[in-house]
Amino acid sequence: MQLDLDELYKFVNSILTGNDGDHFTTLGLHPEYVRRHRVGMSMPYNELLIGDLESGAIHGSAIAALLDTCCGFVAATALDDLAITPTIDLRIDYMRAATPGRTIYADAQVYGVAENVIFTRAVAHHGDREQAIAAATGNFACMESGMFEVMRRDFRTGQALKDIEFNAGVGSNE
């Protein structure tokens, strides 16, 4: 079975926006693109995330969360069906402070897949990958597909209901 990347994009977006007040919504993470073995995300500048009050630079832990999340979702693109890939190990090298007021982007890729581990790398930047803020390499668990049957069923049922509601509203004069 080939993973449905459109479904994965919707899944990623639902996780990032589904729970007001969780760390994803606090960080403002947004999926930019999802392709096989490639994922891009963004995190807008937010004064709540400042780590250095003098400069206004975003705290390194917010950048780490962006990179970890982006790497985790890119690892999921290497699977055969919708599932979550927990972080085993993540290394981040910080090259420079993020520029205050600017959105931070992350681009991640899968560079290897073993039986139980997916290997990823990512870079955080302001739009130019050559001017990296930070770089990450991470290993993510490739778990038994059966562990996620309930999650897949619930997500797909929720999506089907959203589609029905959306289609019922199309053509309506309300």
N, C-alpha and C positions, 0 to 999 in steps of 0.2 A: 504494500500500500504506500502511495506517495502522499506526503504531508500536503495539506491544502494551505498554501501560504496566505491566502485571503482570510481564511478562518483563523490562522495564527495571528495575523495583524489585528483582527477583531478581538481575539482573546487577550493579546498584549494590551490593547487599548482599554479593554474592560477592567483589567487588573490595575492599570495605571490611574484610571479615573473612577473606579467603582466604589471607593470608600472614602468619603470626605474626612479629612483630618489624619489619614494614615500617612506614612512617610512618602509614598509615591505622589499623593496630591499635594503634600507640603512642598516637596521638591519641584512639582510642576512638570514631571517627566512626560514626554510626548514621543510616540513612535514616529519617525520620519519616513522610514521605508523598511520593508521586510522582504528579503529575497533568500533563496537557498544559500546558506552559508554566509549571508551578509545582512546586517541590521544596522540602522541608524536611528539615533534618538537625540532629543534636545532637552535642555533644562534652561528655562529663561532666568535672567538675573532676578534675584529676590532678596531684598534687604534682610529678611529673616534668616538668610543663609550666610550672612557675612561672618567671616572668621577673623578678619583683621579690621578693627574699627577705624584705624587711621587711614588705611588705603581703600577700604570698602571691598576688598577681595573676598570671593566666596570661599568658605571653609573647605579644606581638603577632604573632609569626610563626605560632604555633599557630592564632590567630584567622584570620590570612591564609590558612592552609592549609584551614581549615574553609570560608571564603567562596569560595575558588578551587574547591574540590571541589564545593561546592553549586552554584555557577554553571556549572561544567562539566557536571554531570549535568542541570541544568535545560536547558542548551543541547541536550543529547541528546534531550529531549522534543520538540524542534521537527523532528526528523528523521523520515523515512519508515520506517526500519528501524534495528535495533540497531547502534550504532557509538559511537566515542569522538570527542569534540570537543576538540582541544588548545587550550590558552590562547594567544591572540595577545597580548592586553594586559589587564592588571588594575590598577585603581586602587582603593586602600582609604583611606578617611578614618576615623581613630580618634577617637571622641567622648569616651570615658571608659574607665577601666580596668574590666575584668570583676571582679565581686565574688567574692572567694575562697570556695571551697566550693560554688559554684553551677554548674549545667550551663549551657552556652552553646548557644543555638539559632541556626540560620540559616534564613532563608526567602529563596528566590530566585525570580525570574521572568524569562521571556523578554519583552522589550519591542520587539523588532524582528528581522526575518530578511531578509537579503539573499542574493544568489546563493551567496556563499562565506563569509559571516560571520553569526554569530548573536549578537545583542546582549542582554546580561543585566544585572540589578542584584540586589543582595541586601543584607540587613541582619542583623547578629548582635545578639543580645539575650538576656535571661534569662527570657523569657516574655511580655514586653510590647514589641511592635515600636516603640512610641512612645518607649521608653527605650533607644535604640540604643547598643550598645557601639562598633560600627563599621558602615560602609556601604561597599559595593563596586559598581563597574560594571566589566563585563568584556566583551571580544570574544573569540569562540571560532570556530575554523575548522570549516567545514562541508566535509568532505572527500568524495572519491568513495566511494560506497557499496561498490564492488568491493574497495576496500582492506581491508575488514573481513569478507570472506567466510569466511576460515579462522577468525577469532575467533568469528563467529556460529555456524559449524558446531560448533566445539569446545565452546562454551558450551551450545548446545542439546543436543548429545550428552551432556554432563555432567549437564544438568538432567533429561534423559530417564532416565538411569541412576539418579539420585537418586529420581525418581518411581517407578521400578520397585522399587527397594529399599524405599521407604516403603510402597508398596502391598503388597509381599510380607510386610511386617511387620504389616500391619493384620489383626486377628483372630487373631494368633498368641498362644499362651499362654506364650511364652518370656519 
